[in-house]
Amino acid sequence: MTSLRSWQTALRKRCVPVVVPAIVTACVLPVVAACSGEPALVELPAKPAGTPAALSQFAPATPRQQVLAALTGYTAALGRAEQSRSDIVARKLLRPYVAASRIGGLVDALSGIWAKGDRFYGQDVLHVLGVRIDGHRAFVHDCDDTSAMGLESGATGQILPGTAGVQDANLVTRLDQVAGHWLVESQLPEDVPCAP
């Protein structure tokens, strides 16, 4: 069996510097053990009884965290739905994040854009200003930067006039808790300026 020391000596003879013994040990020792032909006996630490400490330390998400996760999930799902250019795929992507009564209208709006040959570009940046939860209803007020997004012609790639976003889109999103999940019910722009 080749020892770690003989590997280091062989490396030195070939003018390759042995840099850090920890790296050599981590990389070479498994190879040496595998080549020995005999299984290496390794003593494993004792198993802890009951629930592992790492799993029991995680607290469940607060209602505020759940609402924000639902809004973030909605934003990502909407982006993927827009890119799918498919009514069926868009409905499937939006279902976990949007109230059932709102999915049809949202998909119809997307379909109208796709039918014209237009497409979305860019991504918005969310800046949450506040979250208010009232029982099974939540309102998220955010001042989003949508200036890097809008609509462009699929044929020419030119930005369509009047579709570019703004740096301070003042929005209020209403989410309803349905069967333990927060779903976007509506998203309305406010006509007053905001600052992130």
N, C-alpha and C positions, 0 to 999 in steps of 0.2 A: 504494500500500500504506500502511495506517495504521501509524504507529509506536507504540511503547509510550509515548513522551513525549506524543504527541497524545491518547492515551487518558487519561493522567493529567491533562492540561490540561482535557479535556472534563469529567472528573469534578469537578475543582476549580470549574469555571464553574457546575456544577449544585449547588454547595454540599455535595458529598459528600466527606468528608475521605479523602485517600489515606493509608492507615494504614501498611502495611508494604510496601515495594517487593517483598519476596520473595513475598508473597501475591499481589500484582498480577501479578508476573511468572509465577507458577505458574498462575494462573487465566486471565489474559488472553492471554498469549503463544500458547498453543495455538489459541485462537479467532482471533487475528490471523493466525497462520500458515495456518490452514484457509481463511480468507477471501481469501488472496492469489491463489489460483488456480494457483499454482505449487507443486510439492512442495518442501518445505524439505529441504535437504541437511544431514544431521546426521552427524557423525563418531562412529562407535561405537568403544568400546574394543576392543582386540585380544582375541581368544578365547584363553583359556589352554589350553595343551596338556595332554592327559591328563585325569584325574579332577578335577572341581572340588574345591577345598579344603574347602568347606562340607560336602560329602557324605562325604569321607574322614575327617572329624574325629569323626563320631559312632561311639562304641563300641557294640558289641552289648550288649543288656541283660544284667545279671548274672542268675544263677539266682534270687537273692532277688527281684530286680525282676520277673522273669517270674512267679514264684509270686504276688507281691502283685498284679500286673496281672490274673492269672487269678482271684484271689479278688474283686477289685473288679469285674471283668467278670461274674462269677457273681452278685454282689449286684445289679448293675444288670439283668441278664437275668432274674433271679428277679422283680424288681419289675415288669418289663414283661410277664413271663409271667402274673403274678397279675392284672394289669390287662386282659390280653387276653380272659379268660373263655372261652378256646378251647383244647381239648386239643391240637389240631393246631398252632396257633400257639405254645403253650407249649412243646411238644416241640422245635419248630424253634429257638426262642429259647434253650433250655437246652442243646441239643446241643453247642455249642462250649465249654461250661464245666463240664458235669457228666458223670461216668462213665456210659457207656451203660447199665450194669446198674442205675443209680439213677434214671434219668429217669422210667421208668414209675411208680414209687412216689411220686415227687414230684408228678407230674401227677395221679395218682389222688387224692392229698391235696388238691390245689387243686380238682379237680373236685367233691369232696365238699363243700367250702366253698361253691363256686358253686351247687351243687344246692340248698343250704339258702337261697339268696338272699343270703348274706352276702358281704362284700367287705373287702379290706384297706384300711387308711388309714395314712398317715404314712411315715416313712423312718428307718432306723436310721443311727447315726453310728459308723463303725468306728474303733477305737483298737487298733492292732496293738501287742502287747507283745513278741512275738518270733517269729522264723521259724527252724525247724530243717529242714535238707535232708539226707536220708540216701539218697544215690543217686537213684533214680527216685521217691522218696516224700518229701513235705514236710508239715510240721505248722506251722500258723499259730495262735498263741495270741493271742486278742484279747479285749478288755474293751469290749464295744459298749454304746452308749446306745440302747436300744430303747424308751425311755419315751414317745416321740412316735408310736408305731405300735401297731397291734393289729387287731382285727376289729370291724366294725360291721354292723348290719342294713342290707341293701340297701333294705328297705321303709321303715324309720323313720329311719335314719341314727344310731340310738343305739348306743353302744359296748357290745359284748357283755361281760357280766361275766366276769372272769378272763382276758381276752385281752390286756389292756394290757401293754406291755413294761416293762422295768426300766432303771434308769440304769447298771447294771453287769452286763450279761449276759456271763458268763465262758464263752467258747467255744474249742474246739479244732477246727480244720478240717484234715482230711487231704486232701491233693491227690496224685494219682499222675500221673507223666509218661507219656503215651501218645502214641507217634508224634511226639515232640518238643513236645507241648502238655501243659500242666498242667490236669488236670480234677479237680473236687471229687468226692471219694469219699464223705466223710461229714463231718458237722458235729455235734459233741456238746457239750452244756452241761456245765460243771463245777459242782459243788455248793458251791464255796467262793467267798467274796466276792473281788472284784478291784477295782482302781482304775486308771483310764486313765493 
